[in-house]
Amino acid sequence: MTENGGVMTGSGFAAATGKYRPYQPLRLSDRTWPDRQLTAPPVWSSVDLRDGNQALLDPMDVAAKRRFFDLLVRIGFTEIEIGFPTSCQADWDFVRSLSGSGRMPDHLRLQVMSPARPELVERTAESLRGLPRAVLQVFNPTSPAQRRVVFRADRERIKALALTGADAAMRARDMLTGTHLSLQYAPESFTQTEPEFALEVCNAVLERWRPGPDDDVRINLPATVEAFPPAEFGDRIEWMHRHLAYRDVVMLSVHPHNDRGTGVAAAETAVLAGAQRVEGTLFGNGERSGNVCLITLAMNLFSQGVDPGLDLGDLDEVRRVVEDCNQMAVPPRHPWGGDLVYTSFAGSHQDAISKGLRERELDPRRPWDVPYLAIDPRDVGRDYQALIRVNNQSGKGGIAHLMRSRHGLELPHRLQIDFSAAVQRHLDRTGGEVSAPMLWQLFAEQYLAVPGGPAPVAAVPSDATPDMILAALTGSDIDPPVCLELEVQPVSATDSHRAGLCCLAYVAGPWGGGAWGGAIEDSRDSAVAAALLAGLRRVPRTTARAA
């Protein structure tokens, strides 16, 4: 800001935009992916134990990796990248611990990766000996920046490097008798590589491998750095899908990162465009801004009625294991799995959720359609108790929902309004949040008679009306207070109150004004009398009268 409060122009930040170049669109005018809809999941491949692990400040030890691995198997992954065996001894040891365990499910494919250098490919393949099924990925960077800065090589030399790695991978496949080895090639930095050159390199590798129907060969296209919007990624994947050699027998895979914050959208677009497999991590851990989150992708499908092929019915347990192994917390607003993603504080939202849930109670077989809740939280192991929490943004609907769901008490509409104002006054003084136990405490202090207290009147007929009881309480039948609303309902015992019959009564006085009172007693007559007395004592009056 300038001294006079104006907006400063020509700042260093604005001037720095000149150093960046926009991406060049592929301009795929006949794209078809926008007209498609996801109806089945892709093959999910977790790279938590390699790509995710290498991004951790303190990488996992073997015990943590094994715990994470067991989680991945348990929730249904069929492909898991388990390491970069030539990068460090820890990765080698972990791969060998799995290779020699003899306990791998038959359907499981374990993946390792190697730079496209023959000696490293051979050494990597050795780590897989003993596994029934495995995936060997060879890769080399192909982008102009990598060619210029890292390799100082032209396109032909980069392609030759890829073919050298492809040849080494074929020799490794022949060497690993007893292991069904899938071959996978990745042009690293695909998103920053000229599309026609990426295709040229991939097709050259495929011509070297010449896959047949019985081979398992993949091309993996990594958004090593997310460099453009998801729609452009979709166009480039569809273009590769159309022009890739041996397409009918080659699995097309993507490996999105999240540098622009759109990794999930990019992955979904890629699958629409022809990708059959997605590599990512649980909750999006990974280098820089992370890998694409496979939890989000799977739950997005689930919310559309598509079985994602992963069992996320106890998503909080999945999150706890991931947090423990990564030593990194999942943000509370992370889609589908964060602590607060099914919680509403806003009053209008709370009211709509409460009404939606009550409607569903009447017909639980109808399709899920509750306002502000994309799925039923119980499907991922949550209950309804944390759906609505009360702060100074909340309204009567949310407070009434908590009183009903946590304390079994249905508040009349006018009492909802009155109690909401009382809660708001409390929050204006204290700030923060009102828990369910505190909510009951406020309610009791505001409205309830002391439970089990002395009978308020000595002799009232059992068939007395509320107004007759009020006349007896005031000792006068001349302009006595009147009861305008009264409800009696059973309540069960909770940590906050005992079981009994709860009476809620609205009492209006002849001197003007009215007030709510309540009581929980063992009998209806006692509850009614005590509630009327509690309300009478709260009625504002201009002329003091003993009660």
Buried (B, 14 or more C-beta within 10 A) or exposed (E): EEEEEEEEEEEEEEEEEEEEEEEEEBEBEEBBBEEEEBEEBBBBBBBBBBBBBBBBEEBBEEEBBBEBBEBBBEBBBBBBBBBBBBBEEBBBBBBBBBBEEEEBEEEBBBBBBBBBBBEBBBBBBBBBBBBBBBBBBBBBBBBEEBBEEEBEBEBEEBBBBBBBBBBBBBEBBEEBEEBEBBBBBBBBBBBBBEBEBBBBBBBBBBEBBEBEEEBBBBBBBBBBBBBBBBBBBBBBBBBBBBBBBBBEBBBBBBBBBBBBEBBBBBBBBBBBBBBBBBBBBBBBBBBEBBBBBBBBBBBBBBBEEBEBBBEBEBBEBBBEBBEEBBEBEBBEEBBBBBBEBBBBBBBBBBBBBBBBBEEBEEEEEEEBEBBBBBBBBEBBEBEBEBBBBBBBBBBBBBBBBBBBBBBBBBBBEBBBBBBBEBBBEBBEEEEEEBEBEBBBBBBBEBBBBEBEEEEBBEEBEEEBEBBBBBBBBBEEEEEBBBBBBBBBEEBEEBEBBEEBBBBBBBBBBBBEEBBBBBBBBEEEBBBBBBBBBBBBBBBEBEEEBEB
